[in-house]
């Protein structure tokens, strides 16, 4: 609802837009799809101090979106005013923007929704008095009357985008819009575990959280109990939440939920901070699950960046990034080992994670420190006694009350990765002269990278010189790398280095590439002496349970599981 339109004078080319047009334009920024309506209404309910919020959706939001809460409600005089643009109870002066603690504050959401839909709102204040009801269509107030109602607020939105048919054309299929709404409500529930949420889509209950304040219980309601039980807790001064262990992952980043003071935000750099903590613990193109709330002084973050309030700016983003990465790093380095267990439905085996085995002697060499230099407990392998090799790819070892299978390639890759990374970080190249120099024909981009990054390649252990217009003669290679693989690795490195000005930023990726191509192959025979040396070296690495690409190195078959599988007492 807006003020009167302003006309145009004769000869005048610039005019103030009619209120209906202006409201429609503004609504397009805030309300772009049904999920945006749900978000704004639920955030208002959260700001009202509600302990329970019920969301009902029909026909993918075009038929009905209804949000009911038991919050403090509104007085009869405030309810019609709430649907006027820039009407809000959450700030009163420009200085208030510097310390916003509510999810809403711009006074645009309700007016934007009412401009493109038919809205029926009923509210009754917690302070007493009767309830009040308003009906608005396309921004025009139709009715305002006293109405019997419980304490709290109910907002029903129907005929969404009835007056903006162009917007309707851009909506996705109903199943897609319902999925977006479901994910949104799930994220809001995870960000507010002390509030009971329910979501019903076409009369089917989709989400029901207990509102007990237990984040893990809310996570179980949104996902499932098994996934929730596997999550790792983070309880630090400025970071609270849950992250998944390395073996629990998804195919997209959609399951990484970042909140700032309880506000769900979209922030690519902070999601990257979480992913950085998983370096070497997960496979490429797989992403963790996480719900992380960053607690920060409101004066240190600007939430007034976009009408949707999903984007924020930090005064010191680097400090927030470091704190988030460090908190995840600490939790993950206490992640459990992999083991095989029988499934609940029968004797089939499945990969799970188990608590770090106790009673294990600490490694003889210290592991690299975490990002903040603090000491933390790491996953450790139990003492292993080598038994033999299976299928030219797996090492078999015996541990206390368990049989252990080791992927020889993944294990050797982890050992070499730690060794190579430590050498590169210390600036100590380790080369071996080739028996005969190798002549390599390169593409123009590869040849240019070879010349521009000569010092970096030398630090990696590669030494050579130009030997023709498109050829180089390679004289030395990293001492851990079999000579038969040198050419392929160098060509791959040069392709990656083409156009790279600061190759040292790719330190871990380069070390992982060299380690992968230098490690013993899956299918190679290993002597008992070499196998025992590999197991000994693996035990003192920083992350013995996975290779640099996140694949497990070790699987543990506990004696009690074996007995159960063989039906022994």
HUDA-V404492 format. One record per residue. N is the residue number from 1. PHI is phi in radians with two decimals (999 if undefined). PSI is psi in whole degrees, -180 to 180 (999 if undefined). OMEGA is omega in radians with two decimals (NA if undefined). Layout:
# HUDA-V404492
N/PHI/PSI/OMEGA
N/PHI/PSI/OMEGA
This chain:
# HUDA-V404492
1/999/130/-3.05
2/-2.32/178/-3.11
3/-1.37/-177/-3.09
4/-1.17/153/3.11
5/-1.26/155/3.09
6/-1.93/126/-3.08
7/-1.36/-178/-3.13
8/-2.02/135/-3.13
9/-1.39/155/3.09
10/-0.99/133/-3.13
11/1.39/-5/-3.11
12/-1.50/132/-3.12
13/-1.76/-26/-3.13
14/-1.82/131/-3.11
15/-2.44/155/3.02
16/-1.28/131/-3.09
17/-1.13/147/3.02
18/-1.00/152/-3.06
19/-1.02/-40/-3.12
20/-1.11/-39/3.13
21/-1.20/-46/3.14
22/-1.06/-42/3.13
23/-1.14/-38/3.13
24/-1.15/-39/3.10
25/-1.14/-46/-3.14
26/-1.12/-38/3.14
27/-1.11/-32/3.14
28/-1.11/-27/3.10
29/-1.33/-36/-3.03
30/-1.64/-41/-3.03
31/-2.02/94/-3.13
32/-1.82/-15/3.12
33/-2.81/167/-3.11
34/-0.96/-36/-3.13
35/-1.06/-31/3.12
36/-1.16/-36/3.07
37/-1.12/-46/3.12
38/-1.02/-45/-3.11
39/-1.02/-49/-3.07
40/-1.16/-41/-3.12
41/-1.21/-40/3.13
42/-1.19/-39/3.11
43/-1.12/-36/3.04
44/-1.09/-41/3.12
45/-1.12/-39/3.10
46/-1.11/-42/3.13
47/-1.15/-22/-3.11
48/-1.42/-1/3.13
49/1.42/27/-3.11
50/-1.18/149/3.01
51/-1.84/-12/3.07
52/-2.55/137/3.14
53/-2.32/123/3.13
54/-1.98/129/-3.13
55/-2.04/132/3.11
56/-2.24/132/-3.10
57/-2.30/137/3.06
58/-2.34/145/3.12
59/0.95/46/3.08
60/1.00/27/3.09
61/1.64/-15/3.12
62/-1.41/-28/3.10
63/-1.42/-49/-3.11
64/-2.79/138/2.89
65/-2.26/120/-3.11
66/-2.28/131/3.10
67/-2.19/123/-3.11
68/-2.10/132/3.11
69/-2.34/164/3.09
70/-1.94/35/-3.12
71/-1.31/-162/-3.01
72/-1.29/-16/3.08
73/1.28/-179/-3.11
74/-2.25/150/3.04
75/-1.28/160/-3.12
76/-1.03/-34/-3.11
77/-1.29/-24/-3.07
78/-1.57/-30/-3.00
79/-1.04/-49/3.11
80/-1.11/-35/-3.11
81/-1.18/-28/-3.10
82/-1.08/-21/-3.11
83/-1.68/8/3.01
84/-1.52/142/-3.12
85/-1.12/138/-3.14
86/1.13/28/3.03
87/-1.79/123/-3.09
88/-2.67/154/3.07
89/-1.81/5/-2.91
90/-1.76/-11/2.98
91/-2.69/155/-3.06
92/-2.30/-13/-3.12
93/-2.52/160/-3.12
94/-1.04/-33/-3.12
95/-1.12/-24/-3.13
96/-1.13/-23/3.14
97/-1.12/-20/-3.08
98/-1.38/-10/-3.10
99/-2.50/49/-3.11
100/-1.21/128/3.10
101/-2.05/-6/3.11
102/-1.69/160/3.12
103/-1.32/-38/3.07
104/-1.84/157/3.10
105/-2.96/-14/-3.01
106/-1.45/-18/-3.13
107/1.21/30/-3.10
108/-1.98/-25/-2.93
109/-1.10/-55/-3.08
110/-1.11/-40/3.12
111/-1.12/-39/-3.14
112/-1.17/-41/3.12
113/-1.14/-46/-3.11
114/-1.13/-25/-3.11
115/-1.28/-21/-3.04
116/-2.18/20/-3.08
117/-2.76/178/2.99
118/-1.82/122/-3.01
119/-2.07/134/3.04
120/-2.14/115/-3.08
121/-2.15/132/3.11
122/-2.23/135/-3.14
123/-2.60/148/3.06
124/-2.41/130/-3.06
125/-1.27/146/3.08
126/-1.18/-20/-3.10
127/-1.41/0/3.10
128/1.94/178/-3.13
129/1.62/177/-3.12
130/-1.44/164/3.02
131/-1.36/167/-3.13
132/-2.46/147/-3.08
133/-2.29/141/3.01
134/-2.29/148/3.03
135/-2.19/128/-3.07
136/-2.28/140/3.10
137/-2.37/123/3.13
138/1.01/32/3.13
139/1.53/-4/-3.11
140/-1.79/129/3.12
141/-1.29/120/-3.12
142/-1.64/-49/-3.14
143/-2.47/152/3.03
144/-2.55/117/-3.02
145/-2.67/159/3.05
146/-1.25/147/-2.98
147/-2.70/131/3.11
148/-1.19/131/-3.09
149/-2.84/155/3.03
150/-1.28/168/3.10
151/-1.08/135/-3.13
152/2.17/-163/-3.06
153/-2.43/139/2.99
154/-2.19/125/3.09
155/-2.10/122/3.12
156/-1.97/129/-3.12
157/-2.07/122/3.13
158/-2.20/163/3.08
159/0.94/46/-3.12
160/-1.09/133/3.14
161/1.14/28/-3.13
162/-1.11/-29/-3.10
163/-1.84/8/3.08
164/-2.30/73/-3.08
165/-1.04/-27/3.12
166/-1.10/-36/3.12
167/-1.16/-37/3.13
168/-1.07/-35/-3.10
169/-1.15/-24/-3.07
170/-1.65/-1/3.08
171/-1.26/149/3.13
172/-1.42/-178/3.08
173/-1.07/151/-3.12
174/-0.91/-40/-3.14
175/-1.08/-38/3.13
176/-1.19/-46/3.13
177/-1.09/-40/3.09
178/-1.11/-39/3.13
179/-1.13/-39/3.11
180/-1.13/-43/3.12
181/-1.11/-44/-3.13
182/-1.09/-44/3.12
183/-1.13/-40/3.14
184/-1.08/-49/-3.13
185/-1.12/-37/3.08
186/-1.06/-43/3.13
187/-1.15/-41/3.11
188/-1.13/-37/3.10
189/-1.17/-40/3.12
190/-1.18/-32/3.12
191/-1.35/-12/-3.10
192/-2.42/68/-3.05
193/-1.16/-17/3.13
194/-1.42/-4/-3.13
195/-1.99/133/3.13
196/-1.38/125/3.11
197/-1.98/146/2.93
198/-2.42/144/3.09
199/-2.32/125/3.07
200/-2.09/126/3.11
201/-2.02/118/-3.08
202/0.89/48/3.08
203/1.19/13/3.09
204/-1.94/125/-3.12
205/-1.24/121/-3.08
206/-1.82/-40/-3.11
207/-2.36/139/3.05
208/-2.61/107/3.14
209/-1.82/152/-3.04
210/-1.35/-23/-3.10
211/1.21/30/-3.09
212/-1.50/-9/-3.06
213/1.58/-6/-3.14
214/-1.57/112/-3.10
215/-1.08/-38/-3.13
216/-1.13/-37/3.10
217/-1.17/-40/3.08
218/-1.13/-39/3.12
219/-1.11/-40/3.11
220/-1.10/-36/3.14
221/-1.23/-34/-3.13
222/-1.43/-40/3.12
223/-1.80/-100/3.08
224/-2.79/166/-3.04
225/-1.17/-38/-3.12
226/-1.14/-44/3.11
227/-1.13/-43/-3.14
228/-1.08/-39/-3.12
229/-1.16/-28/-3.10
230/-1.44/-15/-3.07
231/-1.17/148/3.14
232/-1.71/132/-3.09
233/-1.47/143/3.02
234/-2.15/120/3.11
235/-2.32/85/3.11
236/-2.07/173/-3.02
237/-0.98/-42/-3.05
238/-2.04/0/-3.13
239/-2.31/122/3.06
240/-2.18/146/3.04
241/2.67/-160/-3.11
242/-2.33/142/2.99
243/-2.33/155/-3.09
244/-1.45/149/3.00
245/-1.18/166/-3.03
246/-1.00/-33/-3.07
247/-1.36/-7/-3.12
248/-1.88/112/-3.04
249/-2.64/171/3.13
250/-2.32/172/-3.08
251/-1.54/-5/3.12
252/-2.39/170/3.11
253/-1.48/4/-3.04
254/-1.11/-16/-3.06
255/-1.72/11/3.02
256/-1.73/108/-3.07
257/-1.85/116/3.12
258/-1.91/129/3.08
259/-2.13/149/3.03
260/-2.14/113/-3.06
261/0.92/39/3.12
262/1.49/-3/-3.13
263/-1.65/123/3.07
264/-1.20/127/-3.12
265/-2.23/161/2.97
266/-1.88/116/-3.10
267/-2.58/104/-3.04
268/-1.04/-40/-3.09
269/-1.17/-38/-3.14
270/-1.26/-35/3.03
271/-1.10/-40/3.09
272/-1.11/-35/3.10
273/-1.06/-41/3.09
274/-1.12/-45/-3.13
275/-1.12/-35/3.14
276/-1.06/-34/-3.13
277/-1.16/-20/-3.13
278/-1.62/7/-3.10
279/-0.95/128/3.13
280/1.40/0/-3.10
281/-2.00/-9/-3.10
282/-2.36/159/3.11
283/-1.34/154/3.09
284/-1.05/148/3.09
285/1.14/19/2.98
286/-2.11/144/-2.98
287/-2.29/150/-3.07
288/-1.37/171/2.92
289/-1.80/140/-3.12
290/-2.78/145/2.95
291/-2.31/108/-3.02
292/-2.27/125/3.13
293/-1.86/118/3.12
294/-1.61/119/3.14
295/-1.68/123/-3.04
296/-2.58/151/3.07
297/-1.02/125/-3.13
298/-0.94/-27/3.13
299/-1.24/-14/-3.11
300/-1.65/3/-3.12
301/-2.43/138/3.13
302/-1.80/111/3.14
303/-1.68/-5/-3.11
304/-1.63/59/-3.09
305/-1.82/-37/-3.06
306/-2.52/149/-3.13
307/-0.98/-31/3.14
308/-1.34/-13/3.10
309/1.09/22/3.10
310/-1.53/-20/-3.13
311/-1.80/140/3.11
312/-2.36/163/3.05
313/-2.22/139/3.13
314/-1.84/146/3.03
315/-1.16/-37/3.14
316/-2.30/78/-3.09
317/-1.12/-34/-3.13
318/-1.05/-40/3.14
319/-1.20/-39/3.11
320/-1.15/-44/3.11
321/-1.00/-48/-3.10
322/-1.12/-41/-3.13
323/-1.13/-40/-3.13
324/-1.19/-46/3.13
325/-1.10/-42/-3.11
326/-1.14/-42/-3.13
327/-1.12/-43/3.11
328/-1.18/-39/3.13
329/-1.04/-46/-3.13
330/-1.05/-46/-3.09
331/-1.17/-41/-3.07
332/-1.22/-32/-3.12
333/-1.32/-2/2.96
334/-1.91/17/-3.12
335/-1.20/155/-3.07
336/-1.35/171/3.05
337/-1.44/163/3.08
338/-1.49/143/3.00
339/-2.56/162/3.06
340/-1.74/135/3.12
341/-2.33/156/3.06
342/-1.24/143/3.13
343/-1.30/161/-3.12
344/-1.15/-27/-3.07
345/-1.57/0/-3.11
346/2.85/-164/-3.02
347/-1.44/-2/-3.14
348/-1.10/147/-3.13
349/-1.64/148/3.03
350/-2.47/154/-3.12
351/-1.43/125/3.06
352/-2.33/-179/3.08
353/-2.08/148/-3.12
354/-2.27/163/-3.13
355/-1.06/151/3.10
356/-1.01/133/-3.09
357/-1.13/138/-3.12
358/-1.59/167/3.09
359/1.30/21/-3.11
360/-1.71/135/3.13
361/-1.19/144/3.13
362/-1.17/153/-3.14
363/-1.11/153/-3.08
364/-1.29/-19/3.12
365/-2.10/142/-3.13
366/-1.25/149/3.08
367/-1.48/159/3.08
368/-1.02/146/-3.09
369/-1.26/157/3.04
370/-1.21/173/-3.07
371/-0.94/-31/-3.11
372/-1.72/5/3.11
373/1.43/-1/-3.13
374/-1.37/159/3.13
375/-1.58/137/3.12
376/-2.44/160/3.06
377/-1.40/139/-3.12
378/-2.06/159/3.01
379/-1.10/132/-3.14
380/-2.18/146/3.07
381/-1.40/147/3.03
382/-1.25/165/3.05
383/-1.02/130/-3.06
384/-2.01/132/3.04
385/-1.93/117/-3.07
386/-1.13/136/3.13
387/-1.96/-47/-3.13
388/3.06/-173/-3.13
389/-2.06/139/3.12
390/-2.06/137/2.98
391/0.97/26/3.13
392/0.89/34/3.14
393/-2.68/-21/-3.09
394/-2.12/136/3.00
395/-1.68/139/3.12
396/-1.92/130/3.13
397/-2.39/159/3.10
398/-1.92/133/3.07
399/-2.11/168/3.09
400/-0.98/115/3.09
401/1.07/32/-3.14
402/-2.84/153/2.94
403/-1.82/139/-3.07
404/-2.14/130/3.03
405/-1.87/135/-3.10
406/-2.16/127/3.02
407/-1.32/111/-2.98
408/-1.12/-37/3.13
409/-1.21/-47/-3.13
410/-1.09/-40/-3.14
411/-1.15/-46/3.14
412/-1.15/-36/3.10
413/-1.07/-43/3.10
414/-1.10/-44/-3.14
415/-1.07/-49/-3.12
416/-1.17/-39/-3.14
417/-1.02/-48/-3.14
418/-1.08/-41/-3.12
419/-1.17/-45/-3.12
420/-1.17/-44/-3.12
421/-1.10/-42/3.12
422/-1.09/-39/-3.14
423/-1.20/-42/-3.14
424/-1.16/-41/-3.14
425/-1.15/-29/3.12
426/-1.52/-6/-3.13
427/1.18/38/-3.10
428/-2.06/89/3.14
429/-1.15/149/3.12
430/-2.35/103/-3.09
431/-1.98/159/2.97
432/-2.30/135/3.10
433/-1.18/137/3.09
434/-1.31/148/-3.14
435/-1.02/-43/3.02
436/-2.31/136/3.11
437/-1.02/146/3.12
438/-1.80/131/3.04
439/-1.71/123/-3.09
440/-2.06/129/3.00
441/-1.54/126/-3.04
442/-2.07/158/3.00
443/-1.30/163/3.11
444/-0.98/-41/3.13
445/-1.14/-41/3.13
446/-1.15/-41/3.14
447/-1.13/-40/3.10
448/-1.12/-41/3.09
449/-1.12/-37/3.12
450/-1.08/-40/-3.13
451/-1.32/-42/-3.08
452/-1.28/-31/-3.07
453/-1.91/31/-3.08
454/-1.03/-43/-3.10
455/-1.18/-37/3.11
456/-1.17/-43/3.11
457/-1.09/-37/3.10
458/-1.15/-36/3.09
459/-1.13/-30/3.10
460/-1.36/-19/3.13
461/2.01/1/3.13
462/-1.62/130/3.10
463/-2.33/135/3.14
464/-3.04/-176/-3.14
465/-2.63/166/3.09
466/-1.07/143/-3.14
467/-2.51/46/-3.12
468/2.32/176/-3.08
469/-1.05/-37/-3.08
470/-2.24/21/-3.01
471/-2.27/147/2.98
472/-2.15/154/3.04
473/-1.92/116/-3.10
474/-1.64/124/-3.08
475/-1.80/-28/-3.08
476/-2.52/156/-3.12
477/-2.49/167/3.11
478/-0.95/140/-2.99
479/-1.24/-14/3.11
480/-1.55/-7/-2.98
481/-1.67/127/3.04
482/-1.05/141/-3.04
483/-1.08/-30/-3.11
484/-1.20/-15/-3.09
485/-1.87/1/-3.01
486/-1.12/-47/-3.04
487/-1.09/-44/-3.11
488/-1.10/-42/-3.11
489/-1.17/-43/-3.13
490/-1.13/-42/3.11
491/-1.08/-40/3.11
492/-1.14/-42/3.12
493/-1.10/-44/-3.12
494/-1.15/-35/3.07
495/-1.12/-43/3.13
496/-1.19/-33/-3.07
497/-1.41/-14/-3.10
498/-1.01/120/-3.14
499/1.43/0/-3.14
500/-1.53/121/-3.12
501/-1.52/-30/-3.08
502/-2.22/76/-3.06
503/-1.12/-21/-3.12
504/-1.14/-18/3.07
505/-1.19/-20/-3.12
506/-1.73/31/-3.02
507/-1.01/-51/-3.08
508/-1.17/-40/3.13
509/-1.11/-40/3.13
510/-1.17/-44/3.12
511/-1.08/-39/3.13
512/-1.16/-39/3.12
513/-1.11/-48/-3.13
514/-1.14/-41/-3.14
515/-1.12/-42/-3.10
516/-1.08/-43/-3.08
517/-1.47/-9/3.11
518/-1.72/-18/-3.03
519/-1.28/159/3.05
520/-1.02/141/-3.07
521/-1.40/154/2.97
522/-1.25/118/-3.06
523/2.00/-12/3.09
524/-1.40/140/3.04
525/-1.29/143/3.10
526/-2.18/138/3.07
527/-1.29/156/3.10
528/-0.98/-38/-3.14
529/-1.12/-44/3.13
530/-1.14/-39/3.14
531/-1.14/-43/3.12
532/-1.11/-39/3.12
533/-1.14/-37/3.11
534/-1.13/-45/3.13
535/-1.09/-40/3.13
536/-1.14/-42/-3.13
537/-1.22/-38/3.14
538/-1.08/-37/-3.07
539/-1.08/-25/-3.07
540/-1.82/9/3.09
541/-1.35/167/-3.10
542/-1.21/-37/-3.09
543/-2.32/75/-3.01
544/-1.20/-14/-3.03
545/-1.51/-7/-3.12
546/-2.63/155/3.05
547/-1.41/173/-3.11
548/-1.06/-19/-3.14
549/-1.67/4/3.04
550/1.68/-2/3.12
551/-1.36/145/3.13
552/-1.11/142/3.01
553/-1.64/-26/-2.93
554/-2.43/136/3.01
555/-2.13/135/-3.10
556/-1.93/128/3.07
557/-1.92/96/-3.10
558/-1.11/151/-3.11
559/-1.04/-40/-3.11
560/-1.15/-33/3.08
561/-1.23/-40/3.10
562/-1.09/-42/3.12
563/-1.07/-40/-3.14
564/-1.15/-41/3.14
565/-1.13/-37/3.12
566/-1.57/6/3.11
567/0.97/46/3.09
568/-1.86/152/-3.14
569/-1.23/999/NA
